[in-house]
Structures are given as C-alpha cells and as structure tokens.
Amino acid sequence: MDTKAFKRSLQQSENYHRRGFGHQAEVSGVLNQEYQSNLIQTIREHNYTLTQGQVTIHLAQAFGFCWGVERAVAMAYETRQHFPKERIWITNEIIHNPSVNQRLKEMEVGFIPVKAGEKDFSVVESQDVVILPAFGASVEEMQLLNSKGCTIVDTTCPWVAKVWNSVEKHKKKDYTSIIHGKYNHEETIATSSFADKYLIVLNLEEAEYVAEYILNRKDKAEFLQRFAKACSPGFDPDLDLERVGIANQTTMLKNETEQIGKLFEHTMLKKYGPTALNEHFMSFNTICDATQERQDAMFELVEKELNLMVVIGGYNSSNTTHLQEIAQARGIPSYHIDSGDRIGPGNRVEHKPLGKDLEIKENWLPAGEITVGITSGASTPDKVVEEVIKKIFNLKS
C-alpha cells in the first residue's frame, strides 16, 4: 500500500490531532509539579556535582526527559483536559517509565489490552479518543483506528517520524530497509510497517552475518531461520539484499548504528564497485539527538573515578539499557533500577543486570566515602532521580 499517501490523508482528517489543544500553560504547571525537582536543578547549577556526608554524586550532563518525551506526556495530559468525559485509550505505554504510565492510569487513560500477544482493539468505539505514544504506532493500527472513526491524538516523536521518512525513500527506490533495532520493540514494529521489504538486525554481530551472506551467499535456510521474526513476509536474501538502505530504532547505541552503516557501505562497495555503489546502498542520518547526547554524557561520566554507577529508567527502555552497557563496558559496578522504591530496606538494592532478571544485591553501597555516578534514560522524570539520590544520602548518613 502507499503508506505515505495514507499518512498524508490521515493528517488531513478532522479527527487527527498532532499539535495539542491549547492547554499548554495549564499542563506545564502540572507537569513541573509532578515531574521536576528542585534538588536536581541545584545539582545542575553546581557543575552536576553534589556532596553530602560521605557521598559525592556526579550527574551525567545530559540525562532524563528529552524534548520528544516531554512533548508526548504533555499532549497526553492535554488530551485528558480537552476531553474530560470521553473514554481515552493509548495504544502502548506513552513512554517507558512506570511512574508516568501509572499516573495516566490514575487519570483514567486506558491501555489497549493485550490478549494472546495481540492488542485487542475491539474495546475502542467510534466516539473514543486514542493516543498514539512517543514510539509511534504501526500503519495497520492507524488504519484500524481511522476506520473506526475515533479521535486520534498522535504524540509520535519527530525523530521517529524522520526514520519513517527514510524508510519511505528506501521503498520508493525499491531498496530493502535494514533496520538496526529490536524486532519486537514497538518503535521498530512501527518503522517496519512503513517499509516494503525489511530486515531487522539487533547488533553489529548480526549485521556482519548479513554482510557475509551478501558477499558469499551462505546457507539460505540458516539465514531465514535466524531472521524468521525479523524480516518482511516472503523475504528472499538472494534478491532482497542487492539494494539496501539503513534505518534505525532511535534509541540504539549511536556508534553501533554508525558502524553498521559503514559495514554495509563497504560490503556493497566490495561487491558492486565504486561506480555502482549508489545503486545498491543508501543511508540517512536518523540518530536521535537526545539519545546521542545522553550516550556522549555517559561516556564522559565513566571517565571519572566512580565507586559505582546508578542508571535509572524503565526496564523495557532501550535507551536506558544502552547507558547501562556503557558503564558495564568500563567495568564499573552498575545498577539499573526503575525507581527509588528498588532501594532498601537497609543497604540493599533490587536491580536488573544486563540480559538478566531482577536480582537483589546486599550491601551494595560500600563503607566509607563513596563517589556515585548517576544518569537516567530519556523517559525518566527528574523527580524519580531525586528520590534515588535522597535514598542514597539517607543510607550513608
């Protein structure tokens, strides 16, 4: 289908809203009260450092709510204010933060139920209002909601929409979109829905496997089994990898996306030669500024003398997980928690190591003076970071 034409038609509908409802001033005050922190502002004003008792805190110089997240949350609050009596649904978590999503539930915003792994849109009626989250929604979901005639409030981050535009360009020129992302992440699901042919690679290792197949045509059955859940229907690697374009889930590691792009550029250069490269490879810069800034700040933070690192954010937050990877790569003891509630009772923490389930660490704060690095993912409010810092101070007081 012509997804670009559908999106254009949807955006011209009177039932589609993407710019809020004129309640920004009122909503801004509520958001500041619920999510901002005077303590965090004080730390920012003191060169992102604060010492209290035996604890020195170093905050990353870019962390927490990004502009796209702030915009999505503000639009959700505005929607509730503009439609005080209507039933309001959201197709997924507005952002990957449990406290923000819980707050929306308290405001009687319903989340589309999932049955047997599939969203059940039968609960949505024509007079209902449906919010599309910051990660976006698939073309199929938007078509379904549009056909029901409900009011659609689209909070999709402009950076995500930028990736969709790149995928549209791939499709227009009959290129396969190679998407650096997690095949089951809602943003990547939405992005792939705009593609004709696509292949999703999780990391550089998977990209290298694909590049090797392009050059040497390895076992096709093995290839299709490996990417069974991560490619478009009817994908044929012998045909569909002749012309490729690069796209990405906006929250992936910046340098890995860049490496994957260079890998496929060199692969196509090697196979087809420099004069034909542009006929077989295309790439656009779709790395999110906010993701990049938080990763760069984390690389700076891990250069300091730290006893440990605390990374705060939802456990299903991709950008938060990548911040944790940076700390782990430096060998710094690090703890990924989603809120201050994970700390205590006593000197213990419930945290999520990379690739593992939640586990409890006793005596996680060392004795004596300590220096703690702290950062948070793009979906984490400052208020949550404040709660974590206060608990650490109290444990060492």
C-alpha positions as CSV (number, residue, x, y, z in Angstrom):
1,M,0.0,0.0,0.0
2,D,1.0,3.6,-0.4
3,T,1.7,4.3,3.3
4,K,2.9,7.9,2.6
5,A,-0.4,8.7,1.0
6,F,-2.4,7.1,3.8
7,K,-0.4,9.1,6.4
8,R,-1.0,12.3,4.5
9,S,-4.7,11.6,4.3
10,L,-4.9,10.8,8.0
11,Q,-3.1,14.0,8.9
12,Q,-5.7,16.0,7.0
13,S,-8.6,14.4,8.8
14,E,-10.6,16.5,11.3
15,N,-10.3,13.5,13.7
16,Y,-6.5,13.7,13.8
17,H,-4.5,15.9,16.2
18,R,-0.8,16.3,16.5
19,R,-0.3,19.9,17.9
20,G,-2.1,19.8,21.2
21,F,-5.3,21.6,22.2
22,G,-4.2,25.0,23.5
23,H,-3.8,24.0,27.2
24,Q,0.0,24.1,27.3
25,A,0.2,26.7,30.0
26,E,-2.1,24.9,32.4
27,V,-0.5,21.5,31.7
28,S,3.0,22.9,32.0
29,G,2.4,23.8,35.6
30,V,1.0,20.4,36.5
31,L,4.0,18.6,34.8
32,N,6.5,20.8,36.6
33,Q,4.9,20.0,39.9
34,E,4.7,16.2,39.3
35,Y,8.0,15.6,37.5
36,Q,10.5,18.4,38.1
37,S,12.9,18.5,41.0
38,N,14.5,21.5,42.9
39,L,17.3,19.2,44.1
40,I,18.2,18.2,40.5
41,Q,18.2,21.8,39.5
42,T,20.5,22.6,42.3
43,I,22.9,19.9,41.2
44,R,22.9,21.2,37.7
45,E,23.8,24.6,38.9
46,H,26.7,23.2,40.9
47,N,28.5,21.7,37.9
48,Y,26.4,18.5,38.1
49,T,28.1,17.5,41.4
50,L,26.8,17.4,45.0
51,T,28.5,16.1,48.2
52,Q,26.5,15.3,51.3
53,G,28.2,13.5,54.2
54,Q,30.2,10.5,52.8
55,V,28.6,10.6,49.4
56,T,29.6,12.6,46.3
57,I,27.1,12.4,43.4
58,H,28.2,13.1,39.8
59,L,25.2,13.5,37.5
60,A,25.6,13.0,33.7
61,Q,25.5,16.3,32.0
62,A,22.6,15.1,29.8
63,F,20.0,12.8,31.2
64,G,16.3,12.3,31.8
65,F,13.3,13.6,29.9
66,C,14.1,14.5,26.3
67,W,12.0,17.0,24.3
68,G,10.1,14.3,22.5
69,V,9.1,12.6,25.7
70,E,8.1,15.9,27.4
71,R,6.0,16.7,24.3
72,A,4.3,13.3,24.4
73,V,3.5,13.4,28.1
74,A,2.2,17.0,27.8
75,M,0.0,16.1,24.9
76,A,-1.4,13.1,26.9
77,Y,-2.2,15.5,29.8
78,E,-3.7,18.0,27.4
79,T,-5.9,15.3,25.8
80,R,-7.4,14.4,29.2
81,Q,-8.1,18.0,29.9
82,H,-9.6,18.7,26.5
83,F,-11.8,15.5,26.6
84,P,-12.8,15.4,30.3
85,K,-15.7,12.9,29.9
86,E,-14.7,10.9,26.8
87,R,-13.1,7.5,27.1
88,I,-9.4,7.8,26.3
89,W,-7.1,4.9,25.2
90,I,-3.4,4.7,24.5
91,T,-2.1,2.0,22.1
92,N,1.0,1.3,24.2
93,E,2.9,2.8,27.1
94,I,3.2,6.6,26.4
95,I,6.9,6.3,27.3
96,H,8.9,3.5,29.0
97,N,8.5,4.8,32.6
98,P,6.3,3.1,35.1
99,S,5.5,6.1,37.2
100,V,4.4,8.2,34.2
101,N,2.2,5.3,32.9
102,Q,0.7,4.8,36.3
103,R,-0.1,8.5,36.5
104,L,-2.0,8.2,33.2
105,K,-4.0,5.2,34.5
106,E,-4.9,7.3,37.6
107,M,-6.2,9.9,35.1
108,E,-8.5,7.2,33.6
109,V,-6.5,6.8,30.4
110,G,-6.9,3.2,29.4
111,F,-4.2,1.0,27.8
112,I,-5.3,-1.2,24.9
113,P,-5.5,-4.8,26.4
114,V,-3.2,-7.5,25.0
115,K,-4.7,-11.0,24.5
116,A,-2.5,-13.9,23.4
117,G,0.2,-11.5,22.4
118,E,-2.1,-9.3,20.3
119,K,-3.6,-5.9,21.0
120,D,-7.4,-6.1,21.3
121,F,-8.8,-3.0,19.6
122,S,-12.4,-4.2,19.9
123,V,-12.6,-2.2,23.1
124,V,-12.3,1.1,21.1
125,E,-15.6,2.7,19.9
126,S,-16.1,5.5,17.4
127,Q,-16.6,8.2,20.0
128,D,-13.4,7.3,21.9
129,V,-10.1,9.2,21.8
130,V,-7.0,7.2,21.2
131,I,-3.4,8.4,21.9
132,L,-0.5,7.1,19.8
133,P,2.6,7.0,22.0
134,A,6.0,8.7,21.5
135,F,7.3,5.5,19.8
136,G,4.5,5.7,17.2
137,A,2.1,3.1,16.0
138,S,2.1,0.8,13.1
139,V,0.3,1.7,9.8
140,E,-2.1,-1.2,10.4
141,E,-3.0,0.2,13.8
142,M,-3.5,3.7,12.4
143,Q,-5.7,2.3,9.6
144,L,-7.8,0.4,12.1
145,L,-8.4,3.4,14.3
146,N,-9.1,5.6,11.4
147,S,-11.7,3.1,10.0
148,K,-13.4,3.1,13.5
149,G,-13.8,6.9,13.2
150,C,-12.3,7.6,16.6
151,T,-10.3,10.7,17.5
152,I,-6.6,10.2,17.1
153,V,-4.0,12.1,19.1
154,D,-0.6,11.5,17.7
155,T,2.4,12.1,20.0
156,T,4.9,10.3,17.8
157,C,8.4,11.8,18.4
158,P,9.5,13.7,15.3
159,W,12.8,11.8,15.3
160,V,10.9,8.6,14.9
161,A,8.9,10.1,12.1
162,K,12.2,11.1,10.5
163,V,13.2,7.4,10.4
164,W,9.8,6.6,8.8
165,N,10.6,9.2,6.0
166,S,13.9,7.5,5.4
167,V,12.2,4.1,5.1
168,E,9.7,5.6,2.6
169,K,12.6,6.7,0.5
170,H,14.0,3.2,0.5
171,K,10.7,1.8,-0.6
172,K,10.3,4.4,-3.3
173,K,13.6,3.3,-4.9
174,D,13.0,-0.4,-4.3
175,Y,15.7,-0.7,-1.6
176,T,15.3,-3.1,1.3
177,S,15.4,-1.3,4.7
178,I,18.0,-2.8,7.1
179,I,16.8,-1.6,10.5
180,H,19.1,-1.5,13.4
181,G,16.8,-2.3,16.3
182,K,14.9,-4.9,18.3
183,Y,12.3,-6.7,16.2
184,N,9.7,-6.8,19.0
185,H,10.1,-3.2,20.1
186,E,7.1,-1.1,19.3
187,E,9.1,1.6,17.6
188,T,10.8,-0.9,15.3
189,I,7.4,-2.6,14.6
190,A,6.0,0.8,13.6
191,T,9.0,1.7,11.4
192,S,9.0,-1.7,9.6
193,S,5.3,-1.2,8.9
194,F,6.2,1.7,6.6
195,A,8.7,-0.5,4.6
196,D,8.0,-2.8,1.7
197,K,11.0,-5.1,2.3
198,Y,12.9,-5.0,5.6
199,L,15.4,-6.9,7.7
200,I,16.0,-6.1,11.4
201,V,19.5,-6.5,12.8
202,L,19.9,-6.3,16.6
203,N,23.6,-5.5,16.7
204,L,26.9,-5.4,14.8
205,E,27.3,-9.2,15.0
206,E,24.0,-9.8,13.2
207,A,24.9,-7.1,10.7
208,E,28.3,-8.9,10.0
209,Y,26.4,-12.1,9.4
210,V,24.2,-10.4,6.8
211,A,27.2,-8.7,5.2
212,E,28.9,-12.1,4.9
213,Y,25.8,-13.5,3.3
214,I,25.8,-10.7,0.7
215,L,29.4,-11.4,-0.2
216,N,29.4,-15.2,-0.1
217,R,25.8,-16.3,-0.2
218,K,25.9,-18.6,2.8
219,D,23.2,-21.2,3.7
220,K,19.9,-19.6,2.8
221,A,17.8,-21.9,5.1
222,E,20.0,-21.0,8.0
223,F,19.7,-17.3,7.2
224,L,15.9,-17.4,7.1
225,Q,15.7,-19.4,10.3
226,R,18.0,-16.9,12.1
227,F,15.9,-13.9,11.0
228,A,12.5,-15.6,10.9
229,K,10.9,-13.0,13.2
230,A,12.9,-10.1,11.9
231,C,12.2,-9.8,8.2
232,S,9.3,-8.9,5.9
233,P,7.0,-11.7,4.7
234,G,8.4,-13.6,1.8
235,F,11.9,-12.2,2.3
236,D,14.5,-13.6,-0.1
237,P,18.0,-12.8,0.9
238,D,19.4,-13.7,-2.6
239,L,17.2,-11.0,-4.2
240,D,16.3,-8.6,-1.4
241,L,19.9,-7.8,-0.3
242,E,21.0,-6.5,-3.6
243,R,19.9,-2.9,-2.8
244,V,19.8,-1.8,0.8
245,G,19.1,1.3,2.9
246,I,20.0,1.8,6.5
247,A,17.5,2.9,9.2
248,N,17.4,2.5,13.0
249,Q,15.4,2.4,16.1
250,T,16.2,5.9,17.5
251,T,17.3,4.6,20.9
252,M,20.0,2.2,19.8
253,L,23.7,2.9,20.5
254,K,24.8,5.7,18.2
255,N,28.3,4.3,17.4
256,E,26.9,0.8,16.6
257,T,24.4,2.3,14.2
258,E,27.2,4.2,12.5
259,Q,29.4,1.0,12.4
260,I,26.5,-0.9,10.8
261,G,26.0,1.8,8.2
262,K,29.7,1.8,7.3
263,L,29.8,-2.0,7.2
264,F,27.0,-2.3,4.6
265,E,28.5,0.6,2.6
266,H,31.9,-1.2,2.5
267,T,30.1,-4.5,1.7
268,M,28.2,-3.1,-1.3
269,L,31.4,-1.2,-2.4
270,K,33.3,-4.5,-2.4
271,K,30.6,-6.4,-4.2
272,Y,29.5,-3.9,-6.8
273,G,32.4,-1.4,-7.1
274,P,32.6,2.3,-6.5
275,T,30.7,3.4,-9.7
276,A,27.6,1.3,-8.8
277,L,27.6,1.9,-5.1
278,N,24.8,4.4,-5.1
279,E,22.6,1.9,-7.0
280,H,23.0,-0.6,-4.1
281,F,23.3,1.4,-0.9
282,M,21.7,4.5,0.6
283,S,21.8,6.0,4.1
284,F,20.5,9.0,6.0
285,N,21.4,10.3,9.5
286,T,18.5,9.2,11.7
287,I,20.3,9.0,15.0
288,C,18.2,10.9,17.6
289,D,19.9,14.0,19.1
290,A,18.7,13.2,22.6
291,T,19.9,9.6,22.5
292,Q,23.3,10.8,21.2
293,E,23.6,13.5,23.9
294,R,22.8,11.1,26.7
295,Q,25.3,8.5,25.4
296,D,28.0,11.1,25.0
297,A,27.4,12.4,28.5
298,M,27.6,8.8,29.8
299,F,31.0,8.3,28.1
300,E,32.2,11.4,29.9
301,L,30.8,10.3,33.2
302,V,32.5,6.9,33.2
303,E,35.9,8.7,32.9
304,K,35.5,9.9,36.4
305,E,36.7,8.0,39.5
306,L,33.5,6.3,40.5
307,N,32.8,3.6,43.0
308,L,29.6,2.7,41.3
309,M,27.0,3.8,38.8
310,V,23.2,4.0,39.1
311,V,21.2,4.0,35.8
312,I,17.6,4.9,36.3
313,G,14.8,4.1,33.8
314,G,12.2,1.6,32.8
315,Y,13.4,-2.0,32.4
316,N,11.9,-2.1,28.9
317,S,13.6,1.2,27.9
318,S,16.1,0.6,25.1
319,N,18.0,3.9,25.6
320,T,18.4,3.3,29.3
321,T,19.7,-0.3,28.7
322,H,22.4,1.1,26.4
323,L,23.5,3.6,29.0
324,Q,24.0,0.6,31.3
325,E,26.0,-1.1,28.6
326,I,28.5,1.8,28.6
327,A,29.0,1.5,32.4
328,Q,29.5,-2.2,32.2
329,A,32.0,-1.9,29.4
330,R,34.1,0.2,31.6
331,G,34.0,-2.4,34.4
332,I,32.2,0.0,36.8
333,P,29.8,-1.8,39.3
334,S,26.4,-0.5,38.0
335,Y,22.8,-0.9,39.0
336,H,19.8,-0.4,36.6
337,I,16.7,0.5,38.7
338,D,13.4,1.9,37.6
339,S,12.7,3.9,40.7
340,G,13.8,4.7,44.3
341,D,11.5,2.0,45.5
342,R,14.1,-0.5,44.5
343,I,16.5,0.7,47.2
344,G,16.1,-0.8,50.7
345,P,15.1,-1.8,53.2
346,G,18.6,-1.2,54.6
347,N,21.7,-1.3,52.4
348,R,20.2,-3.5,49.6
349,V,19.0,-2.8,46.0
350,E,16.8,-4.7,43.6
351,H,18.3,-4.1,40.2
352,K,18.4,-5.6,36.7
353,P,21.7,-6.7,35.4
354,L,22.1,-6.6,31.6
355,G,20.3,-9.5,30.0
356,K,19.1,-11.0,33.3
357,D,16.1,-10.9,35.6
358,L,15.8,-8.7,38.6
359,E,18.1,-9.7,41.5
360,I,18.9,-8.3,44.9
361,K,22.3,-7.1,45.9
362,E,23.0,-6.8,49.7
363,N,25.5,-4.2,51.0
364,W,25.6,-2.5,47.5
365,L,26.9,0.8,48.9
366,P,30.5,0.4,50.1
367,A,31.6,1.6,53.5
368,G,33.3,4.9,53.9
369,E,33.3,7.8,51.4
370,I,31.9,6.9,48.0
371,T,31.5,8.6,44.6
372,V,28.4,7.6,42.7
373,G,27.7,8.3,39.0
374,I,24.0,8.8,38.2
375,T,22.2,9.0,34.9
376,S,18.7,8.3,33.7
377,G,17.0,7.4,30.4
378,A,15.1,9.8,28.2
379,S,11.8,8.6,29.7
380,T,12.7,9.2,33.4
381,P,11.4,12.3,35.3
382,D,13.8,14.3,37.4
383,K,11.6,13.6,40.4
384,V,12.4,9.9,40.2
385,V,16.2,10.7,40.0
386,E,15.7,12.9,43.1
387,E,14.1,10.1,45.0
388,V,17.1,7.8,44.2
389,I,19.7,10.4,45.3
390,K,17.8,11.1,48.6
391,K,17.7,7.4,49.4
392,I,21.5,7.0,48.8
393,F,22.2,10.0,51.0
394,N,20.0,8.6,53.8
395,L,21.7,5.2,53.6
396,K,25.1,6.9,54.2
397,S,24.0,9.5,56.7
